[in-house]
Amino acid sequence: MSSVSINGFGDDLCINGVRIGDLTPDDHEKIEKEKGGQNYAPLENVVISKVKDSSTLIARKPHPEDVSKYIEEEILDGLCCYSAVNQGQLNQTIVNAVIKHLQDEKLPTVPRSIRHKYMSAFLLAATSITSMDRVIPKVAGVESWELSFKICRRWGYEVKGIPKNKAIVVGATGNFHGRSLAAVSFSDDPDSKENFGPFVPGIELVRYNDIDALKDLFENKGDYIAAYMVEPIQGEAGVIVPEDDYFIKVSELCKKHNILLSMDEVQTGFGRTGRNFAHQLFGVKPDIMGCGKAAGGGILPVSFVAGSDEVLSVLTPGSEGSTFGGYPLASVVGTYAIKVMVDANLAENAEIRGAQLMNNLKDIQSHYPDKIKEVRGKGLLTAFEMFDEKHLDGHKVSVGLMDRGVYAKETHHTTVRLAPALTIESEQIETLSNAVKDVVASL
């Protein structure tokens, strides 16, 4: 029988005699390449060790003179775990709530087959902040989209009256909703689909931000379309912001053809874009939406689906479930993640600091118009896109920023996304901006 020895904490954590604190960045890379899946290509020569403050991480890098050692440096977190840590790293309010409820309140772990008192707290908080009738808790962000997909289909059959197994769900080109099979089926990214077929049927895509294409599809196949599922701002595609009136027209079309408007707010929600939820930027309200990432405050994976009574009530006992969706600890974390968003005015700070960052990026663009093609964003979901030339490499920019003490990551070849914590301060925005300017100048 196999066995394993596990002892200690932090740097003193030892697995079969290997002390984690003794490992260099190269050692970590070797272990991951030998024993982990190869579905990620992390930044080279850097390992995050711990948190200094809400926007600053402590990173370990190779020692310049001794390959058996490492040095530690402060890193400004410009990615925020892809917008999962809007409230800032180790937000004290959420951490205190977790400790208080685990130690003093003796928080249990029970499934949804029996009620627990913290579910009521989460449902009251989540329906209030979303202005929705009902909320269904899940765990990973993609689960909120996947459940939305299922609900839209069931609504199409049971409420709209679409013939059995004929429902169509419409998505947008360039979308990213996660890595489940249904989400990959929805995607038009060949890298995410290669050799994972056959894919889920009943999906059609239209160009994002193209109201005429959507109108044509609705007019031709509207009787069979259950929903249009879309990101209010496309994050993984490179922070693609639609025209100001796009979603007003989308909402009108959906109402005209009795089609649900379903929005994926996993990355854009919880204050990221300068509003609590990005759909509020465009003056519309979806029938159903999925939230995740910052719904767990960077402490725990928490997601949920929020929607109208008519739409979410199509679910019945046994038709959907989740062992850890809304279990007591997740309910506490989710409740306090909402509390911090409201009490700390995160959306307002995102709008203020986002304007500062966007102005700085546009200034950099004005200095290097031959390198930066476009600056895009809302709030603190921002990106700059470079021209598609060999020397203008997004990965090279990410590495250059890391060398200058800033963590960011390219999306696709020429676009670099910047999405720091919504607690970030003015001087930290300047630090981030100066690093970007320095790297762009060096290309």
WOPE-V856277 format. One record per residue. N is the residue number from 1. PHI is phi in radians with two decimals (none if undefined). Layout:
N | PHI
N | PHI
This chain:
1 | none
2 | -1.24
3 | -2.46
4 | -2.51
5 | -1.86
6 | -2.24
7 | -2.52
8 | 1.50
9 | -2.39
10 | 0.99
11 | -1.10
12 | -1.51
13 | -1.13
14 | -2.09
15 | -2.03
16 | 0.89
17 | 1.52
18 | -1.57
19 | -1.49
20 | -1.04
21 | -1.19
22 | -1.58
23 | -1.39
24 | -1.49
25 | -0.93
26 | -1.15
27 | -1.09
28 | -1.06
29 | -1.10
30 | -1.11
31 | -1.09
32 | -1.15
33 | -1.25
34 | -1.46
35 | -2.14
36 | -1.96
37 | -1.22
38 | -1.80
39 | -1.65
40 | -2.30
41 | -2.20
42 | -1.10
43 | -0.98
44 | -1.37
45 | 1.07
46 | -2.66
47 | -2.35
48 | -1.35
49 | -1.84
50 | -2.85
51 | -1.79
52 | -1.70
53 | -2.57
54 | -1.07
55 | -2.14
56 | -2.21
57 | -1.95
58 | -1.78
59 | -2.01
60 | -1.83
61 | -2.24
62 | -1.03
63 | -1.20
64 | -1.16
65 | -2.12
66 | -2.49
67 | -1.18
68 | -1.56
69 | -2.23
70 | -2.44
71 | -2.03
72 | -2.00
73 | -2.39
74 | -1.42
75 | -2.21
76 | -1.34
77 | -1.42
78 | -1.71
79 | -2.05
80 | 1.06
81 | 0.90
82 | 0.93
83 | 1.28
84 | -1.56
85 | -2.14
86 | -0.98
87 | -1.36
88 | 1.65
89 | -1.04
90 | 0.83
91 | -0.94
92 | -1.13
93 | -1.10
94 | -1.24
95 | -1.05
96 | -1.07
97 | -1.13
98 | -1.10
99 | -1.09
100 | -1.04
101 | -1.31
102 | -1.30
103 | -1.44
104 | -1.62
105 | -1.58
106 | 0.92
107 | -1.03
108 | -1.49
109 | -2.10
110 | -2.40
111 | -1.50
112 | -1.31
113 | -1.31
114 | -2.41
115 | -1.35
116 | -2.26
117 | -1.21
118 | -1.38
119 | -1.08
120 | -1.06
121 | -1.07
122 | -1.14
123 | -1.12
124 | -1.12
125 | -1.20
126 | -1.24
127 | -1.20
128 | -1.18
129 | -1.27
130 | -1.59
131 | 1.00
132 | -1.93
133 | -1.30
134 | -2.42
135 | -2.39
136 | -2.12
137 | -1.38
138 | -2.34
139 | -2.06
140 | -1.38
141 | -1.02
142 | -1.11
143 | -1.15
144 | -1.17
145 | -1.23
146 | -1.06
147 | -1.16
148 | -1.03
149 | -1.03
150 | -1.12
151 | -1.10
152 | -1.06
153 | -1.08
154 | -1.10
155 | -1.04
156 | -1.03
157 | -1.35
158 | -1.53
159 | -1.89
160 | -1.33
161 | 1.56
162 | -1.16
163 | -0.99
164 | -0.93
165 | 1.10
166 | -1.96
167 | -1.18
168 | -2.01
169 | -2.00
170 | -1.73
171 | -2.22
172 | -1.91
173 | -1.08
174 | 1.39
175 | -1.22
176 | -2.49
177 | -2.13
178 | 2.27
179 | -2.11
180 | -1.19
181 | -1.11
182 | -1.15
183 | -1.15
184 | -1.19
185 | -1.07
186 | -1.32
187 | -1.43
188 | -2.01
189 | -1.56
190 | -1.07
191 | -1.13
192 | -1.46
193 | -1.95
194 | -1.00
195 | 1.08
196 | -1.89
197 | -1.31
198 | -1.29
199 | -1.79
200 | -1.16
201 | -1.43
202 | 1.36
203 | -2.16
204 | -2.35
205 | -1.97
206 | -2.18
207 | -1.07
208 | -1.13
209 | 1.18
210 | -2.07
211 | -1.19
212 | -1.17
213 | -1.12
214 | -1.16
215 | -1.07
216 | -1.07
217 | -1.13
218 | -1.08
219 | -1.22
220 | -1.47
221 | -2.29
222 | -0.97
223 | -1.13
224 | -1.85
225 | -1.58
226 | -1.51
227 | -2.78
228 | -1.91
229 | -1.83
230 | -2.68
231 | -1.45
232 | -1.10
233 | -2.34
234 | -1.40
235 | -1.44
236 | -1.15
237 | -1.24
238 | 2.09
239 | 1.01
240 | -1.61
241 | -1.75
242 | -1.31
243 | -1.10
244 | -0.99
245 | -1.73
246 | -1.03
247 | -1.32
248 | -1.07
249 | -1.20
250 | -1.06
251 | -1.06
252 | -1.11
253 | -1.11
254 | -1.08
255 | -1.13
256 | -1.07
257 | -1.78
258 | 0.96
259 | -2.12
260 | -1.24
261 | -1.75
262 | -1.97
263 | -2.04
264 | -1.67
265 | -1.82
266 | -1.03
267 | -1.62
268 | -1.63
269 | -1.46
270 | 1.02
271 | 1.50
272 | -0.96
273 | -1.70
274 | 1.67
275 | -2.31
276 | -0.97
277 | -2.39
278 | -1.13
279 | -1.08
280 | -1.19
281 | -1.11
282 | -1.89
283 | 1.25
284 | -2.25
285 | -2.30
286 | -1.24
287 | -1.32
288 | -2.69
289 | -2.57
290 | -1.92
291 | -2.23
292 | -2.88
293 | 0.81
294 | -1.18
295 | -1.08
296 | -1.84
297 | 1.06
298 | 1.31
299 | -1.83
300 | -2.62
301 | -1.18
302 | -2.39
303 | -2.49
304 | -2.83
305 | -1.92
306 | -2.12
307 | -2.99
308 | -1.31
309 | -1.05
310 | -1.04
311 | -1.40
312 | -1.28
313 | -1.30
314 | -1.25
315 | -1.32
316 | -2.28
317 | -0.92
318 | 1.64
319 | -1.47
320 | -2.82
321 | -2.91
322 | -2.88
323 | -1.04
324 | -1.81
325 | -1.24
326 | 1.37
327 | -1.18
328 | -0.90
329 | -1.13
330 | -1.11
331 | -1.15
332 | -1.15
333 | -1.08
334 | -1.08
335 | -1.14
336 | -1.34
337 | -1.10
338 | -1.19
339 | -0.99
340 | -1.14
341 | -0.99
342 | -1.36
343 | -1.16
344 | -1.60
345 | 0.90
346 | -1.12
347 | -1.11
348 | -1.12
349 | -1.17
350 | -1.09
351 | -1.16
352 | -1.21
353 | -1.23
354 | -1.14
355 | -1.10
356 | -1.09
357 | -1.16
358 | -1.09
359 | -1.08
360 | -1.14
361 | -1.14
362 | -1.17
363 | -1.15
364 | -1.10
365 | -1.05
366 | -1.16
367 | -1.40
368 | -2.30
369 | -1.17
370 | -1.47
371 | -1.99
372 | -1.69
373 | -1.43
374 | -2.74
375 | -2.03
376 | -2.35
377 | 2.69
378 | -2.43
379 | 1.03
380 | -1.81
381 | -1.88
382 | -2.30
383 | -2.79
384 | -2.19
385 | -1.90
386 | -1.66
387 | -1.18
388 | -1.42
389 | -2.24
390 | -1.00
391 | -1.39
392 | -1.70
393 | -1.82
394 | -1.06
395 | -1.17
396 | -1.09
397 | -1.15
398 | -1.05
399 | -1.15
400 | -1.10
401 | -1.14
402 | -1.07
403 | -1.08
404 | -1.80
405 | 1.47
406 | -2.27
407 | -1.75
408 | -2.55
409 | -2.55
410 | -1.25
411 | -2.21
412 | 1.14
413 | -1.40
414 | -2.04
415 | -1.99
416 | -2.07
417 | -1.67
418 | -2.16
419 | -2.56
420 | -1.29
421 | -1.03
422 | -1.32
423 | -1.62
424 | -1.06
425 | -1.78
426 | -0.99
427 | -1.17
428 | -1.27
429 | -1.07
430 | -1.16
431 | -1.06
432 | -1.07
433 | -1.12
434 | -1.12
435 | -1.14
436 | -1.06
437 | -1.06
438 | -1.13
439 | -1.19
440 | -1.06
441 | -1.08
442 | -1.43
443 | -1.25
